[in-house]
């Protein structure tokens, strides 16, 4: 690499790297900086500047705006000239500087709760070092997308979570926790089986892995496909709270041991054999309010998809190596899932001359903000989207944390840093076979007691009646607030039924009569919902567990 200094009113640098040659700035860098900053969203106070160069953009931001700046340089050996510049910027108190691994920058964003930002990637840096700055862009995109997904999910599913936890609570005292299994898989390799399209390449080899006493951990989305190819999983993991996810499990013939989120669909617990179920503590706030009443089940980390939880379950089992198959995180062959996925079967049932399978796949990719990334073989590229990038970002971080050998034997889809990419056949040849098959003893389900929980529900039910009386008054807000503040459990339940009002309150400067009317309406609907669910829960114990 050659760096040539260009003197003048505004010093510049010309950089040659191989066949690439760029100037870091224009002849009028402050005009350039002004044009760049005009495109920022002034309502968002944070700007990430990736590639500082000689500092003209950051200098303009500091002198002409009120933005806070996060500056990123990937390699000091490339930019030795800007050490003094960056120190001067940091001294202002408005600039935070990060060098090297971009994950440190993302960790800082998460710690500070920064969910929105303006991003400027200095184009000459992206031309010279595309692998660095494309990765940074993808990581930031995934991070921001994940936060948006979390907020949207909270608004969409709050009542569903309340419903599931209240109804599922009848099973909590009688079902074992996943922590009973922690450490039991030491000495065993584990295969985490996702439902990505590339699973068809190596599904037959999973039978060989089973013969070699490997532990097969399936995601719920792939269970029906495993039925069709004659592969029995040892465990299946299910996370999603929606009722449709129960279909993934119940449509399959096999019944592996089920690792189930405590906030999952009630239908699963009603229809799946209870002596095959292990619960883990869900992160849902309503569950955390009550969980001390039935004790810890054990925690599993989740990065937004069932595969991330399946991976963490394998980690907690103590297995090594951890081997992925069907983990495309991409639209391999323009498909979203392996064939015979239950949702795909549902789709095929609706296909006709006007609604084609190809049209469905095309629309799913059109509306998913497609992004081209490096493929599994490191040579090709594949199409992915922000959601998949969010999951990839989680895997990269978690692989770094667990200090275990992780292999990606998907043979398709996206390349995932931190994993060794090998065909499953080679992995099977390399990994020693355990001396005996892994075994989980079937436990007798014993009935427990949840009298303390039902006592709490009785109390909450009475307090809801008090809130209903107050709502009949002309201006009940102050008294409503006092009643809720006195009872943290009541406050949490009511809060989880009025997410729309909370979002509206956070987005306005003044509360007008229209918003107050909407707030009262949502509180009233929330009370109706909670009373109905609590009454139903208190009536169900004897009928379900008799």
Secondary structure, DSSP 8 states (H G I E B T S, - for coil): -EEEEE-SSS-EEEEEETTEEEESS-SSHHHHHHHHHHTS-TT--EEEEE--TTSHHHHHHHHH---EEEEEES-TTT-GGGHHHHHHHHHTTSEEEEES-HHHHHHHHHHHT----EEEE-HHHHHH-HHHHHHHHHHHHHHHHHHHHHHHHHHHHHHHHHHHHHHHHHHHTTS-BGGGGTTTTTT--EEEE---TTHHHHHHHHHHHHHTT-EEEEEGGGHHHHHHTT---SEEEE---STHHHHHHHTSS---EEEEETTS-HHHHHHS-GGGEEEE----HHHHHHGGGT---------SSHHHHHHHHHHHHT-SSEEEES---S-GGG-SS-TT-HHHHHHHHT--SSS-HHHHHHHHHHTT--EEEEBTTSSSEEEE-HHHHHHHHHHHHHHHHH-S-EEE---SSB--TTSEE--HHHHHHHS---SS--------------HHHHHHHHHHHHHHHHHHHHHTSSS-HHHHHHHHHT-HHHHHHHHTT-HHHHHHHHT-SS--HHHHHHHHHHHHHHHHHHHHHHHHHHHHHHHHH-
